[in-house]
Amino acid sequence: MDNLTRTKDFPEELRKLFAEKPMLLFEVYHFQNIEWFQTDLQQVCGFLQRTNDKTALQEYVKENEAVFSRLEEDTFDLLTVMSGIRAMKLIKRDVESVGGGFDMCKAFDDMMRDSKREGRREGKREGKREAEEQMSKLIQKLISAGRITDLQQASNNKKYRKKLMAELGIA
């Protein structure tokens, strides 16, 4: 043990503590027999093992709704820290149950809804950027070609604008 923890460099009092107290490590993410646990540690392990697969995690939470709908605060906090899902910390007070406990099912639904909402917002922003780039290219090509009348008509007519973009290889 001295090589592993370098206790030979510790004062005698500390060396005794290490020698008398062996350390047991538990690797949550790869532990195969979570059913051995008869407490919410079973669901904690199952939750953490699925954090890299949103679909599997969502299914697991639904399958274990009885436990996840009324988690103790320390269990909710452990899941928040260990999973690295920052949104859980942000919505903690929103999912606190009236009679005590925290509803992880509601938390998961809220996080998924927020994630979808943010995805839609980002999609709209990206679409707007692409449309602006296409318009810029259309304007540049029409001006370069001296087609000011086409540019004026494209500014007011969506169908004509699409036709010009196809013609000029923009869309």
Z-matrix of the N, CA and C atoms (Angstrom, degrees):
N
C 1 1.449
C 2 1.524 1 110.66
N 3 1.298 2 118.95 1 -27.49
C 4 1.460 3 120.90 2 -179.56
C 5 1.522 4 111.89 3 -58.23
N 6 1.331 5 118.05 4 -38.18
C 7 1.469 6 120.11 5 -179.24
C 8 1.523 7 111.83 6 -68.71
N 9 1.305 8 116.49 7 -36.40
C 10 1.445 9 120.34 8 -176.12
C 11 1.525 10 112.44 9 -73.04
N 12 1.293 11 118.13 10 -44.38
C 13 1.467 12 120.84 11 -176.03
C 14 1.525 13 113.30 12 -108.06
N 15 1.337 14 117.59 13 -3.08
C 16 1.470 15 123.05 14 179.99
C 17 1.522 16 111.78 15 57.50
N 18 1.329 17 116.01 16 38.73
C 19 1.463 18 120.12 17 -178.00
C 20 1.516 19 112.58 18 -68.59
N 21 1.312 20 117.69 19 -16.17
C 22 1.475 21 119.22 20 179.24
C 23 1.526 22 111.10 21 -61.18
N 24 1.342 23 117.15 22 -23.60
C 25 1.462 24 120.95 23 179.05
C 26 1.528 25 112.48 24 -86.48
N 27 1.332 26 117.86 25 -6.19
C 28 1.466 27 122.63 26 -178.47
C 29 1.522 28 110.26 27 -83.57
N 30 1.318 29 116.53 28 153.95
C 31 1.468 30 119.04 29 171.35
C 32 1.527 31 109.17 30 -62.50
N 33 1.305 32 116.80 31 156.06
C 34 1.468 33 122.78 32 -176.21
C 35 1.533 34 112.76 33 -52.72
N 36 1.337 35 117.73 34 -41.31
C 37 1.463 36 121.09 35 -178.84
C 38 1.527 37 111.58 36 -60.66
N 39 1.329 38 116.47 37 -42.98
C 40 1.459 39 120.51 38 179.15
C 41 1.525 40 111.68 39 -70.83
N 42 1.311 41 117.01 40 -38.23
C 43 1.462 42 120.99 41 179.13
C 44 1.526 43 110.75 42 -58.31
N 45 1.332 44 117.52 43 -38.45
C 46 1.467 45 121.78 44 179.04
C 47 1.528 46 110.62 45 -63.93
N 48 1.335 47 116.23 46 -40.40
C 49 1.460 48 119.86 47 -179.82
C 50 1.524 49 111.30 48 -60.94
N 51 1.317 50 116.07 49 -41.90
C 52 1.461 51 119.27 50 -179.57
C 53 1.522 52 111.61 51 -71.87
N 54 1.276 53 116.81 52 -38.96
C 55 1.456 54 120.48 53 -179.43
C 56 1.528 55 110.94 54 -68.05
N 57 1.321 56 117.50 55 -33.90
C 58 1.456 57 120.88 56 -176.81
C 59 1.525 58 112.99 57 -88.82
N 60 1.312 59 118.80 58 -15.31
C 61 1.458 60 122.55 59 -175.98
C 62 1.533 61 110.22 60 -121.73
N 63 1.310 62 117.89 61 87.34
C 64 1.471 63 118.49 62 177.96
C 65 1.525 64 110.14 63 -67.79
N 66 1.316 65 115.77 64 152.82
C 67 1.452 66 121.03 65 -177.07
C 68 1.528 67 109.23 66 -103.51
N 69 1.314 68 115.56 67 131.65
C 70 1.451 69 121.54 68 177.27
C 71 1.522 70 107.86 69 -107.86
N 72 1.318 71 116.10 70 124.05
C 73 1.467 72 120.90 71 179.19
C 74 1.516 73 109.65 72 -104.12
N 75 1.305 74 115.81 73 139.77
C 76 1.452 75 122.47 74 -179.02
C 77 1.520 76 107.71 75 -125.63
N 78 1.324 77 117.71 76 114.87
C 79 1.457 78 122.40 77 -178.70
C 80 1.531 79 109.14 78 -91.99
N 81 1.310 80 116.00 79 96.56
C 82 1.461 81 123.29 80 -173.88
C 83 1.523 82 112.50 81 -58.71
N 84 1.311 83 117.32 82 -44.76
C 85 1.454 84 121.36 83 -170.41
C 86 1.527 85 114.03 84 -68.02
N 87 1.330 86 117.57 85 -20.69
C 88 1.464 87 119.86 86 -177.44
C 89 1.522 88 113.48 87 -119.71
N 90 1.303 89 118.02 88 5.29
C 91 1.463 90 121.29 89 -179.23
C 92 1.529 91 108.89 90 -70.32
N 93 1.324 92 117.30 91 123.18
C 94 1.460 93 122.05 92 -172.73
C 95 1.525 94 114.95 93 -85.12
N 96 1.313 95 118.68 94 -25.60
C 97 1.464 96 121.19 95 -170.83
C 98 1.519 97 112.71 96 -108.58
N 99 1.317 98 116.89 97 57.65
C 100 1.462 99 119.43 98 -177.06
C 101 1.518 100 112.02 99 -66.09
N 102 1.320 101 117.36 100 -20.03
C 103 1.470 102 120.00 101 178.89
C 104 1.525 103 111.73 102 -67.50
N 105 1.312 104 118.10 103 -12.63
C 106 1.469 105 121.26 104 176.33
C 107 1.530 106 110.84 105 -65.35
N 108 1.325 107 116.08 106 -27.62
C 109 1.458 108 119.93 107 -178.62
C 110 1.521 109 110.16 108 -80.02
N 111 1.305 110 116.73 109 135.24
C 112 1.459 111 122.00 110 -179.36
C 113 1.531 112 111.65 111 -108.93
N 114 1.319 113 116.26 112 16.58
C 115 1.462 114 122.19 113 178.25
C 116 1.520 115 107.93 114 -122.74
N 117 1.325 116 116.60 115 -175.01
C 118 1.458 117 119.08 116 178.89
C 119 1.527 118 112.47 117 -69.08
N 120 1.326 119 117.42 118 -2.90
C 121 1.461 120 120.64 119 173.91
C 122 1.534 121 109.82 120 -61.70
N 123 1.321 122 116.76 121 -29.85
C 124 1.460 123 120.95 122 176.56
C 125 1.532 124 109.85 123 -59.73
N 126 1.331 125 116.86 124 -47.95
C 127 1.462 126 120.43 125 -178.99
C 128 1.529 127 111.62 126 -72.53
N 129 1.325 128 116.57 127 -32.32
C 130 1.466 129 119.71 128 176.31
C 131 1.526 130 109.37 129 -60.93
N 132 1.331 131 116.68 130 -48.33
C 133 1.471 132 120.36 131 179.08
C 134 1.524 133 110.57 132 -61.79
N 135 1.330 134 116.51 133 -46.51
C 136 1.459 135 120.19 134 179.59
C 137 1.521 136 112.25 135 -59.91
N 138 1.322 137 116.50 136 -41.00
C 139 1.464 138 122.06 137 178.34
C 140 1.527 139 110.27 138 -62.57
N 141 1.330 140 115.65 139 -50.94
C 142 1.464 141 119.72 140 -176.74
C 143 1.525 142 112.33 141 -64.67
N 144 1.331 143 116.98 142 -33.05
C 145 1.461 144 120.45 143 179.54
C 146 1.526 145 112.28 144 -69.15
N 147 1.311 146 117.27 145 -15.37
C 148 1.462 147 120.96 146 -176.87
C 149 1.533 148 113.51 147 -112.09
N 150 1.308 149 117.97 148 9.03
C 151 1.470 150 119.88 149 -174.92
C 152 1.528 151 113.56 150 -64.80
N 153 1.304 152 118.52 151 -19.42
C 154 1.469 153 120.02 152 -180.00
C 155 1.521 154 112.72 153 -90.59
N 156 1.331 155 117.68 154 1.40
C 157 1.455 156 122.35 155 -179.93
C 158 1.528 157 108.41 156 -134.47
N 159 1.336 158 116.07 157 97.93
C 160 1.474 159 120.79 158 -174.21
C 161 1.526 160 112.37 159 -57.57
N 162 1.324 161 117.05 160 -39.82
C 163 1.466 162 120.11 161 -178.61
C 164 1.520 163 110.45 162 -65.44
N 165 1.336 164 116.65 163 -47.78
C 166 1.467 165 120.64 164 179.60
C 167 1.525 166 110.39 165 -63.09
N 168 1.319 167 116.87 166 -38.43
C 169 1.465 168 120.75 167 179.50
C 170 1.524 169 110.56 168 -65.40
N 171 1.308 170 116.52 169 -44.35
C 172 1.464 171 120.62 170 179.73
C 173 1.529 172 110.50 171 -62.34
N 174 1.316 173 117.38 172 -42.71
C 175 1.467 174 121.25 173 178.52
C 176 1.526 175 110.78 174 -63.91
N 177 1.330 176 116.53 175 -41.40
C 178 1.468 177 120.74 176 -178.90
C 179 1.533 178 110.94 177 -63.94
N 180 1.329 179 116.08 178 -42.44
C 181 1.468 180 119.96 179 178.96
C 182 1.525 181 109.84 180 -63.06
N 183 1.331 182 117.01 181 -42.07
C 184 1.474 183 120.03 182 179.47
C 185 1.531 184 111.09 183 -66.33
N 186 1.340 185 117.16 184 -40.94
C 187 1.468 186 121.08 185 178.95
C 188 1.527 187 111.73 186 -62.50
N 189 1.312 188 116.83 187 -30.47
C 190 1.461 189 122.14 188 -177.42
C 191 1.523 190 111.31 189 -111.79
N 192 1.318 191 115.94 190 35.62
C 193 1.462 192 122.28 191 -175.38
C 194 1.530 193 112.70 192 -56.67
N 195 1.323 194 117.05 193 -35.21
C 196 1.467 195 120.10 194 -178.73
C 197 1.529 196 111.33 195 -58.62
N 198 1.319 197 116.56 196 -37.82
C 199 1.471 198 120.63 197 179.55
C 200 1.521 199 110.69 198 -83.79
N 201 1.343 200 116.28 199 -46.99
C 202 1.464 201 120.27 200 -174.27
C 203 1.530 202 113.96 201 -70.96
N 204 1.316 203 118.07 202 -17.91
C 205 1.460 204 119.01 203 -179.66
C 206 1.526 205 112.76 204 -82.63
N 207 1.334 206 117.25 205 -6.56
C 208 1.478 207 120.35 206 179.31
C 209 1.529 208 111.32 207 -147.65
N 210 1.316 209 115.65 208 57.82
C 211 1.469 210 121.22 209 179.40
C 212 1.525 211 111.15 210 -73.94
N 213 1.308 212 114.97 211 144.87
C 214 1.466 213 120.20 212 171.44
C 215 1.530 214 107.58 213 -67.90
N 216 1.306 215 116.70 214 155.18
C 217 1.464 216 121.02 215 -177.59
C 218 1.525 217 111.92 216 -60.95
N 219 1.339 218 117.55 217 -41.48
C 220 1.463 219 118.81 218 -179.21
C 221 1.528 220 111.55 219 -66.04
N 222 1.334 221 117.39 220 -32.03
C 223 1.464 222 120.58 221 177.41
C 224 1.524 223 109.78 222 -70.63
N 225 1.325 224 116.88 223 -43.06
C 226 1.465 225 120.91 224 176.91
C 227 1.529 226 109.95 225 -59.46
N 228 1.328 227 116.74 226 -45.17
C 229 1.471 228 121.27 227 179.60
C 230 1.522 229 111.17 228 -63.06
N 231 1.327 230 117.03 229 -40.94
C 232 1.475 231 121.28 230 178.74
C 233 1.524 232 109.69 231 -61.58
N 234 1.322 233 117.12 232 -46.06
C 235 1.467 234 120.52 233 178.84
C 236 1.528 235 110.86 234 -62.10
N 237 1.320 236 116.50 235 -39.59
C 238 1.465 237 120.99 236 179.93
C 239 1.522 238 110.55 237 -61.33
N 240 1.317 239 116.34 238 -47.36
C 241 1.467 240 120.88 239 -177.15
C 242 1.522 241 111.36 240 -71.48
N 243 1.321 242 116.07 241 -48.72
C 244 1.463 243 120.07 242 -174.38
C 245 1.531 244 113.08 243 -70.49
N 246 1.327 245 117.49 244 -33.55
C 247 1.468 246 119.82 245 -177.64
C 248 1.524 247 111.69 246 -79.55
N 249 1.326 248 116.49 247 -24.10
C 250 1.462 249 119.80 248 -177.40
C 251 1.520 250 112.59 249 73.84
N 252 1.333 251 117.12 250 14.61
C 253 1.465 252 120.77 251 178.95
C 254 1.526 253 107.52 252 -85.61
N 255 1.308 254 115.49 253 95.37
C 256 1.458 255 122.37 254 -174.12
C 257 1.521 256 113.09 255 -59.98
N 258 1.308 257 116.22 256 -32.27
C 259 1.468 258 119.93 257 -178.00
C 260 1.524 259 111.63 258 -61.93
N 261 1.324 260 117.45 259 -28.02
C 262 1.464 261 119.69 260 179.89
C 263 1.518 262 110.92 261 -61.61
N 264 1.316 263 115.97 262 -38.93
C 265 1.465 264 119.74 263 179.39
C 266 1.529 265 110.52 264 -65.51
N 267 1.327 266 115.66 265 -37.00
C 268 1.454 267 120.65 266 -177.00
C 269 1.526 268 113.07 267 -70.71
N 270 1.333 269 117.41 268 -29.04
C 271 1.463 270 119.91 269 -176.24
C 272 1.523 271 112.80 270 -105.36
N 273 1.308 272 117.85 271 8.03
C 274 1.464 273 121.49 272 -174.33
C 275 1.529 274 112.86 273 -50.90
N 276 1.296 275 118.01 274 -51.63
C 277 1.476 276 120.69 275 -176.37
C 278 1.530 277 111.68 276 -68.60
N 279 1.321 278 117.15 277 -24.87
C 280 1.467 279 120.15 278 179.09
C 281 1.524 280 112.32 279 -72.06
N 282 1.316 281 117.51 280 -21.34
C 283 1.470 282 120.25 281 -175.89
C 284 1.529 283 112.23 282 -109.49
N 285 1.324 284 116.06 283 10.34
C 286 1.454 285 119.28 284 177.52
C 287 1.523 286 108.94 285 -72.40
N 288 1.324 287 116.30 286 129.37
C 289 1.465 288 121.51 287 -178.26
C 290 1.516 289 110.22 288 -79.74
N 291 1.321 290 115.98 289 153.02
C 292 1.459 291 122.01 290 -179.31
C 293 1.524 292 110.97 291 -61.66
N 294 1.322 293 117.84 292 -43.85
C 295 1.461 294 121.48 293 -178.09
C 296 1.514 295 113.86 294 -84.16
N 297 1.299 296 118.30 295 6.62
C 298 1.457 297 122.47 296 -177.72
C 299 1.517 298 110.37 297 106.50
N 300 1.285 299 116.07 298 156.71
C 301 1.454 300 121.50 299 -178.92
C 302 1.521 301 111.64 300 89.91
N 303 1.310 302 114.65 301 174.70
C 304 1.460 303 121.35 302 -176.76
C 305 1.514 304 108.69 303 -130.02
N 306 1.316 305 115.91 304 134.38
C 307 1.458 306 122.28 305 -176.15
C 308 1.526 307 109.95 306 -92.12
N 309 1.328 308 115.03 307 96.17
C 310 1.454 309 120.95 308 -178.97
C 311 1.528 310 111.00 309 -67.26
N 312 1.331 311 117.61 310 -29.18
C 313 1.465 312 120.73 311 177.77
C 314 1.524 313 109.68 312 -62.55
N 315 1.318 314 116.26 313 -46.34
C 316 1.466 315 120.79 314 177.64
C 317 1.528 316 109.77 315 -65.15
N 318 1.322 317 116.43 316 -40.56
C 319 1.465 318 120.36 317 179.34
C 320 1.524 319 110.12 318 -59.50
N 321 1.312 320 116.07 319 -45.34
C 322 1.457 321 120.43 320 -178.39
C 323 1.525 322 109.91 321 -64.76
N 324 1.335 323 117.18 322 -44.71
C 325 1.466 324 120.47 323 178.10
C 326 1.527 325 110.94 324 -60.97
N 327 1.335 326 116.93 325 -42.90
C 328 1.471 327 120.99 326 178.82
C 329 1.530 328 111.09 327 -62.33
N 330 1.337 329 116.18 328 -43.37
C 331 1.469 330 119.94 329 -179.71
C 332 1.524 331 110.74 330 -64.12
N 333 1.329 332 117.28 331 -41.56
C 334 1.459 333 120.66 332 179.69
C 335 1.534 334 110.45 333 -65.27
N 336 1.335 335 116.57 334 -42.44
C 337 1.460 336 120.94 335 179.23
C 338 1.541 337 109.86 336 -63.27
N 339 1.333 338 116.67 337 -44.36
C 340 1.465 339 120.18 338 178.81
C 341 1.526 340 111.08 339 -63.32
N 342 1.321 341 115.78 340 -39.61
C 343 1.462 342 120.75 341 -179.85
C 344 1.529 343 110.65 342 -64.42
N 345 1.330 344 116.81 343 -43.11
C 346 1.469 345 120.62 344 178.25
C 347 1.521 346 110.56 345 -64.47
N 348 1.333 347 115.90 346 -42.24
C 349 1.468 348 120.46 347 179.70
C 350 1.526 349 110.00 348 -60.93
N 351 1.311 350 116.62 349 -44.80
C 352 1.467 351 120.66 350 179.43
C 353 1.525 352 110.29 351 -65.22
N 354 1.324 353 117.22 352 -37.70
C 355 1.464 354 121.01 353 177.43
C 356 1.522 355 111.78 354 -62.57
N 357 1.330 356 115.95 355 -42.01
C 358 1.470 357 119.52 356 177.61
C 359 1.528 358 110.72 357 -64.04
N 360 1.343 359 116.20 358 -42.91
C 361 1.473 360 119.46 359 178.63
C 362 1.518 361 111.00 360 -60.66
N 363 1.317 362 116.03 361 -44.18
C 364 1.466 363 120.39 362 -179.48
C 365 1.522 364 110.01 363 -65.07
N 366 1.342 365 116.71 364 -39.60
C 367 1.466 366 120.64 365 177.60
C 368 1.516 367 111.86 366 -61.30
N 369 1.329 368 116.15 367 -41.61
C 370 1.462 369 120.00 368 178.09
C 371 1.530 370 111.02 369 -64.32
N 372 1.339 371 115.97 370 -42.61
C 373 1.475 372 119.24 371 179.14
C 374 1.535 373 110.44 372 -62.31
N 375 1.322 374 115.96 373 -42.65
C 376 1.464 375 120.09 374 -179.87
C 377 1.526 376 110.61 375 -65.39
N 378 1.332 377 116.42 376 -42.31
C 379 1.465 378 120.52 377 177.98
C 380 1.514 379 111.86 378 -61.18
N 381 1.310 380 115.63 379 -40.93
C 382 1.467 381 120.21 380 179.37
C 383 1.533 382 110.62 381 -64.38
N 384 1.348 383 116.57 382 -42.48
C 385 1.468 384 120.01 383 178.47
C 386 1.532 385 111.09 384 -61.74
N 387 1.334 386 115.92 385 -42.83
C 388 1.464 387 119.94 386 179.98
C 389 1.527 388 111.06 387 -64.45
N 390 1.330 389 116.63 388 -42.70
C 391 1.466 390 120.58 389 179.65
C 392 1.530 391 110.50 390 -62.61
N 393 1.316 392 116.46 391 -41.37
C 394 1.475 393 120.12 392 179.02
C 395 1.519 394 110.72 393 -63.74
N 396 1.334 395 116.86 394 -40.84
C 397 1.472 396 120.30 395 178.73
C 398 1.528 397 110.63 396 -64.38
N 399 1.335 398 117.19 397 -42.03
C 400 1.459 399 120.43 398 178.87
C 401 1.524 400 110.93 399 -63.17
N 402 1.330 401 116.52 400 -43.75
C 403 1.466 402 120.06 401 179.09
C 404 1.521 403 110.63 402 -62.50
N 405 1.320 404 115.49 403 -41.26
C 406 1.466 405 119.56 404 179.51
C 407 1.530 406 110.36 405 -61.50
N 408 1.320 407 116.67 406 -43.95
C 409 1.473 408 120.25 407 179.01
C 410 1.529 409 110.64 408 -64.04
N 411 1.330 410 116.30 409 -42.47
C 412 1.462 411 120.07 410 179.88
C 413 1.523 412 110.26 411 -61.11
N 414 1.320 413 117.03 412 -48.03
C 415 1.464 414 121.39 413 179.89
C 416 1.523 415 110.46 414 -58.68
N 417 1.338 416 116.87 415 -47.76
C 418 1.468 417 120.52 416 -179.03
C 419 1.532 418 111.55 417 -59.78
N 420 1.344 419 116.52 418 -45.60
C 421 1.469 420 119.50 419 -178.24
C 422 1.520 421 112.05 420 -66.93
N 423 1.315 422 116.63 421 -40.64
C 424 1.468 423 118.65 422 -179.62
C 425 1.526 424 111.46 423 -68.33
N 426 1.327 425 117.23 424 -40.17
C 427 1.474 426 120.34 425 177.82
C 428 1.524 427 109.97 426 -65.28
N 429 1.352 428 116.71 427 -44.73
C 430 1.469 429 120.22 428 179.38
C 431 1.521 430 111.90 429 -59.89
N 432 1.338 431 115.75 430 -34.74
C 433 1.467 432 120.20 431 -179.42
C 434 1.531 433 111.87 432 -86.67
N 435 1.343 434 117.10 433 -1.17
C 436 1.458 435 120.43 434 179.11
C 437 1.523 436 112.66 435 72.03
N 438 1.312 437 117.07 436 23.90
C 439 1.468 438 121.41 437 -176.93
C 440 1.537 439 110.33 438 -97.95
N 441 1.301 440 116.54 439 61.16
C 442 1.459 441 123.16 440 -176.82
C 443 1.529 442 111.13 441 -65.85
N 444 1.304 443 118.26 442 -37.12
C 445 1.468 444 121.33 443 178.44
C 446 1.531 445 109.94 444 -62.59
N 447 1.348 446 116.41 445 -42.72
C 448 1.468 447 120.43 446 177.09
C 449 1.522 448 110.60 447 -63.01
N 450 1.316 449 116.01 448 -38.69
C 451 1.467 450 120.57 449 179.11
C 452 1.530 451 110.32 450 -63.29
N 453 1.317 452 116.15 451 -44.29
C 454 1.468 453 120.11 452 178.88
C 455 1.531 454 110.81 453 -62.64
N 456 1.328 455 116.91 454 -43.45
C 457 1.456 456 120.46 455 -179.52
C 458 1.538 457 110.33 456 -67.50
N 459 1.333 458 118.35 457 -37.91
C 460 1.469 459 122.27 458 179.87
C 461 1.522 460 111.57 459 -66.18
N 462 1.324 461 116.50 460 -28.97
C 463 1.466 462 119.47 461 -178.79
C 464 1.529 463 112.12 462 -69.56
N 465 1.326 464 117.02 463 -21.53
C 466 1.465 465 121.00 464 -177.72
C 467 1.530 466 114.22 465 -112.24
N 468 1.334 467 117.04 466 -11.21
C 469 1.460 468 120.00 467 -171.57
C 470 1.540 469 109.87 468 -128.37
N 471 1.312 470 115.54 469 105.79
C 472 1.472 471 121.20 470 -176.64
C 473 1.525 472 111.75 471 -60.48
N 474 1.327 473 116.77 472 -41.87
C 475 1.466 474 121.22 473 -178.39
C 476 1.534 475 110.34 474 -63.48
N 477 1.325 476 115.81 475 -44.45
C 478 1.459 477 121.21 476 -179.98
C 479 1.541 478 110.67 477 -66.36
N 480 1.330 479 115.10 478 -38.09
C 481 1.470 480 120.72 479 178.19
C 482 1.537 481 110.20 480 -61.15
N 483 1.339 482 116.41 481 -44.38
C 484 1.476 483 120.72 482 178.66
C 485 1.531 484 110.95 483 -63.28
N 486 1.334 485 115.21 484 -39.97
C 487 1.478 486 120.19 485 179.13
C 488 1.530 487 110.35 486 -61.85
N 489 1.337 488 115.87 487 -43.94
C 490 1.472 489 119.87 488 179.85
C 491 1.533 490 110.93 489 -66.38
N 492 1.311 491 117.00 490 -40.32
C 493 1.472 492 119.56 491 179.32
C 494 1.523 493 111.12 492 -62.74
N 495 1.318 494 116.70 493 -40.69
C 496 1.465 495 120.32 494 177.10
C 497 1.525 496 110.27 495 -65.33
N 498 1.308 497 116.04 496 -44.12
C 499 1.479 498 121.95 497 -179.55
C 500 1.532 499 110.96 498 -60.25
N 501 1.344 500 115.74 499 -40.05
C 502 1.471 501 119.94 500 -176.50
C 503 1.538 502 113.44 501 -92.07
N 504 1.333 503 115.48 502 4.78
C 505 1.476 504 119.82 503 177.05
C 506 1.512 505 114.04 504 71.64
N 507 1.310 506 117.67 505 31.72
C 508 1.462 507 121.81 506 -178.82
C 509 1.529 508 110.62 507 -94.14
N 510 1.319 509 117.48 508 -41.51
C 511 1.474 510 120.68 509 -175.87
C 512 1.519 511 111.49 510 -89.89
